[in-house]
């Protein structure tokens, strides 16, 4: 069974630009969560989608948005990039019930110059 | 607000030297405590879930335990391949998302 796939693996952008990251969950998983990982803050929850609906949201500004498609694939968008957005963005999938383990992808490493 | 604190931040062990990693938590009703392992350049990989105080789980050289305030990840006779960052996360009544600690970076030398 294929794992969680995230593309692209690396991305370099400049301040003010926008970026879209993609995540394909494990087949059959209906929930996709996004996390931002930085050396100083660790993993911080961005949002979670289940059956195309945002079910939970973390404390990030509105520049961070996402969506989920009918095939459970998800995209995350960051507009008006700032230097502080440089981070590893991780996507995780699960069948969709609460309190279950998450399966993570390898992440997209975003560098904002 | 939920808080998860891991200690130490970094740990260096000789191969075969057993030790424990700590995860202290303050939550509004624990629903589950998770341990993950993260290798450089990869996403976290699930290790264990613990649900109630007194519960223990084992996998190879790793053993996770849980009390009402903290969890320990015991590593017995570690090998160099156990080198990784170990992350603790909690799921509580305050929300759906897992709340992660900042991790313990473990280095095991031959």
Interface residues (C-beta under 8 A of the other chain):
Chain A: X4 X33 X35 X41 X42 X43 X44 X45 X48 X55 X56 X58 X90 X92 X98 X99 X101 X102 X103 X104 X105 X106 X107
Chain B: X31 X32 X34 X36 X41 X42 X43 X44 X45 X46 X49 X87 X89 X91 X95 X96 X97 X98 X99 X100 X101 X102 X103
